Amino acid sequence: MIDLYYWTTPNGHKITIFLEETGLPYTVRPVNINRGEQFDAAFLKISPNNRIPAIVDHVPPDGGAPMSIFESGAILEYLGEKTGRFLPSEWRHRWETLQWLHWQMGGLGPMAGQNHHFRHYAPEKVHYAIDRYVRETGRLYAVLNKRLADREFIAGEYTIADMAAYPWIQPERQGQDIAEFPHLARWRAEIARRPAVLRAYELAQRINPRPAVALDDTARQVLFGQGKDTVR
C-alpha cells in the first residue's frame, strides 16, 4: 500500500515509527544518500527536493491515482489523516499537535542538524558555529523539557508531534547532558521502550548496519557539496 523511500536518518525514523505504530503495510525502498541515490531521476519525480523520506500511497483516501508526498512533517500529517490515528480530531487538540510538529520541523530538526554538521562533519572546527548550534539545541531541549513537565507526551497523548521530535533528541551526539532535562529524559525513555519504536530502529539497523559519523570523500561531496547546479 505504501512505498517508503527511506534512509536511516532522524527524518527517516519518523515515518517508520508511524508505520510500525499503525501497522500500515509498507515496502521500504532504500535511498542511500551517502552514495547520491537521492539524485536519481525516478526519485526526483517523487521528492523534487532530493531529500528523504518520501512516500507513494497506492491507495490514497480519495480513491484516485497513487499519490506521492515528500517532507517528513507533511508525510506524518498525511498518514495521520489517512488512518485517523495520532493526529487528534478535536479542533484545539489537533492544532496543539500541529504547532509542535511544525516546531520540530522549523526548529529542533534544522538546529540539531547544523549541530551535527559542525560538531561531526565540517572539515574544520568552526568554534563560533559549534557554540551557536550547541547552545540553540540546548535551548530547544529546555523548551521541550518545560512542555513535558506536566504532561506525559507533547500534546498530552502520544501523537505525530512525539514521533517527529523523538529521533532528533540525541544528547550525546549534540553536546547535551540529558540529566539537565529530567522531563525530557523521562519522555525519551518512555518512547524508546515502545515496541513499534524498537521495530523501527531494528529495521534501520538491518538496512544500514554501520552508520558512521566519519564520512569518506565521496559521501562528503554528495551530502555537503551540492548547489544550484544540482537541481535539474
N, C-alpha and C positions, 0 to 999 in steps of 0.2 A: 504493500500500500504506500509506504513512504520510502523513497530513496534518500539516504542521508549522506551528503558529501562532507567528509569529516577528516580532521587530523587531531592529534592528541594535544590540544591546547585548552586553556580555560574556556574559551568561547565554544569549542567543540564539545567539551564536557557538559555544558549547559543542556545541550539538546539530547545527548544520550541519557542524561539523568531524567529529563522529562519523558522520553520514550520508554525508559525502563519503569518509571513510576506508573505509567498508564497502561503498559502492556500493548501499546500500538505496534502492529507488525511493521518492521522496517528492515531495510537492507543497507549495510554500510558500504559506501563507495569511498575507499581511502583516497585522499588527495595529499600526497607527500609534499608539503610546502617547502621543505628543505631542498627539494630537487626540482622545483619550478612547475610542478604539475598543475598548480592553480592558474597557470597561463595557457593551458590547453584551450583550443578554440571551443570545444564542446562544453567545457566547464564555464567558460565566459558567457555562454548563452544563458546559463542558469544563474551565475553570480558575476554580474558585469564589473564589480569592484575587485575581482580576482582575490577574494578572501573566502576562507571557510568560516563557519559552516554554511551550507545551503541545503535545501530540501526540494524534492519534487514529490508532490502528493498526487498519486494516480487516481485517488477517489476523493476529489475535493467536495466540500459541503454543497456547492451549487450544482453538482452533478455534471459539470462540464468537462472540458479537456483537462489533462494533467496540469497542475499549477506549480510553478517554481517560486520559492521565497528565499531571499538572501537577507543577511543581517540577523545575528543571533536573537536580539530582542524582538524583532518582528516575527521570527520563527516561533519563539515562545508564545507570543500573543496569538499568533495564528493557530497554533496547536491547542492553546487553551480554549480558544473559541470553538475549534473543531470538536474537541472532546467534552467541553463543558466541565473541565477539571482544572484546578489550580489557578483559575482566573475567576474570582468571585463574580456572581451575577448581581448582587446587591450593589446599587449605584455608588454609594460612598466607599464601600469596601473595595470595589473594583478600582476606583480612582486612587485609593490609598496604595493598592498593589502596583498600579501602573506608574505612579510617581516614583516608587522605589526601584522599579525596573529601569526607568529612564535615568535615575540617579546612578545606577550601576553602569549603564551604557555610556553616559556622558561624563562620569566622574571616576568611579572606582576602577573601571576597566582601563581607560586611557592613561590615568595617572600611574596605576600599578604597572601597566605595560611599559611606560617610559622608565619607571623604576627598574624593571627587569633589564631594559636595554642598556642603561648607563651603568648599572652595577655589574652586569654579567657579559654583555656582548660588545660594548663600544671598544674599538681598538685602542683607545687611550682613555685614561681616567680623567674625566672632567668633574672636578670636585664640586663645583657650583651646581652642576646638573644632578649629581648624585644626592647632594644635600637637599636640593629643592624637591626632588621627587620622593625621597625617603620621608621627608617631613610632611609632604602633602599626603602620602599614603598613610602616615600616622594620624593625620587629621581626619581622614576618611574612616579609618578604623575607629577613631573616637566617636565620630558621628554615628556609626552603626552600633557601637557599644552602648551609647546613650539610648538609642532607639530600642535596643533589646533589654533595657533594664527592667521594664515592666510588662514584657510580653514574651511568649515562647518563640515566636517567629516574627519576621519583619513586619508583616501585615496582620499579625495576630495568629492566624492559621498558616499552615505551610502553603506557599504559592510559588508562582514563577519568579517572584522577586527573590526568594531564597535560592532558587536554582540558579539564577543569574549571578548572585553575589558570591555564593559559596566557593566556586572554583578559583576566584580571584583573591581569596584570603589565604595567603601563603607567607606567614610571618617570617620564617627563616630565610626565605628567598628574597623577601622585601625589606629586610633590615628592621624588623619589628619584634618586640617582646610581647608575646600574646598574654603573658601574665599581667600586663598593664591594662588589659581589656577583658575583665572577667566575664562579662555578659556575652561578649563576642566569642570568647573561648568556649563557654557552655554551649552556645548555639552551634558553633563549628563542630564540636564533638558530637552533638546530637545528630546533626545531619550526616556526619561521616559514618555513623552506625546504621543508617537506613539501608535495607537490603538493596534497593534499587540503585543507590549511590555506589555501594560496593560493586554491584554488577557493572555499572558504567565505567568505573576505574579498572576493573578486571578486563573489560573489553579494550580499553586503551592500552593496557599492558600487553595484550595479545597482538594488537596492531603495530605497536611501536615499543618493543620491549626495552630499548636502550635510549630513552630520551636523554639528551645530553645538554648541559649548559654550554660546553665548548662546541663551537661550530667550525667546520672546515671552510676553506676559502670559497668553495662553490656555494655552500649554503649561505654564507655571509653575504655574498653578492646577490643571491636570489632574494633574500629576505630584506636586505637593507640598501641595496644598490639600485632600486627602481626610481624612475622619474616619469616625466610626462611622456617620454618616448615609449614607455612600457605599454601605454594604452593604445590599443589598435583594434 
